[in-house]
Amino acid sequence: MKIHDISLPIHPAMLVWPGDCQPRFPRTGDLAAGDEATVTAITFSAHTGTHVDAPNHFIAGAPGVDSLDLSVLIGPAVVVDTGDAGAISARVLAALDIPHGSTRVIFRTANTRTDALRKAFREDYVGLTPDGAQWLLDRGVRLIGVDYLSVGSTRENVATHNLLLGAGVILLETLDLAALRPGPYQLIALPLKLVGLDGAPTRALLIEPD
């Protein structure tokens, strides 16, 4: 059994969404300073690194991340490569080999090939368009994973989020897919149980089939 950790390491210099705080880890206790134990505080956005979006991230009054259905976050998933496409549109999706009945789809895009997660933020990242989101909804997809900070393309980010989160789709963002090939896997992606929050950092794993 080969396990791929597709979570991005969290550290103070990592890429974050513009306006979000950089991660900070101040120590409130330190063995090196003579304290009886080392204890570290954590300060960062709920959408730092690999994370899951909750419905209330974009929809007022909707449930928080602690209410998500864990059965959707564990199970068969397919990794699909979108090649050089500049966006994940309905036209692009129709041309991809997405197995019928797939409920968890993870997109490996040009973001991965350009190592975009380890560079400065770029407005032209590859994201999902609203018509692409509707295409996936029409086919019963319940979880979408992407290899950049947000599922939606820059100009249509809000519309894409509203459409997907409003339909109860779970969004798994900021995935490190550099070592992944297209194909079937088993996904395990468990967000922190942060009560009522709009998202949570997530340790995400893909397991190759035997």
MOBEL-V970798 format. One record per backbone hydrogen bond with DSSP energy under -1.0 kcal/mol. NH is the residue of the N-H (numbers start at 1). CO is the residue of the C=O. If there is no record, write none. Layout:
nh = <NH & NH>
co = <CO & CO>
//
This chain:
nh = <4 & 6 & 14 & 20 & 24 & 28 & 29 & 33 & 34 & 35 & 39 & 41 & 43 & 48 & 51 & 52 & 53 & 54 & 56 & 57 & 58 & 59 & 62 & 65 & 67 & 68 & 72 & 75 & 77 & 78 & 79 & 80 & 82 & 85 & 88 & 89 & 93 & 94 & 96 & 98 & 102 & 105 & 106 & 107 & 108 & 112 & 113 & 114 & 115 & 116 & 118 & 119 & 128 & 129 & 133 & 134 & 135 & 136 & 137 & 138 & 140 & 141 & 142 & 143 & 144 & 145 & 146 & 153 & 156 & 160 & 161 & 162 & 163 & 164 & 165 & 166 & 168 & 169 & 170 & 172 & 173 & 174 & 175 & 176 & 180 & 183 & 185 & 186 & 187 & 188 & 189 & 190 & 192 & 194 & 197 & 200 & 202 & 203 & 205 & 206 & 207 & 208>
co = <206 & 204 & 11 & 17 & 43 & 39 & 39 & 30 & 31 & 30 & 29 & 26 & 24 & 45 & 173 & 200 & 171 & 198 & 63 & 54 & 55 & 55 & 59 & 197 & 64 & 65 & 69 & 187 & 185 & 104 & 183 & 106 & 108 & 82 & 127 & 87 & 89 & 90 & 93 & 96 & 99 & 143 & 78 & 145 & 80 & 109 & 109 & 110 & 112 & 111 & 115 & 116 & 151 & 88 & 129 & 130 & 131 & 132 & 133 & 134 & 137 & 136 & 103 & 103 & 170 & 105 & 172 & 128 & 153 & 156 & 157 & 158 & 159 & 160 & 161 & 162 & 165 & 164 & 142 & 144 & 51 & 148 & 146 & 6 & 177 & 79 & 77 & 207 & 75 & 205 & 73 & 203 & 201 & 192 & 194 & 52 & 50 & 190 & 188 & 4 & 186 & 2>
//
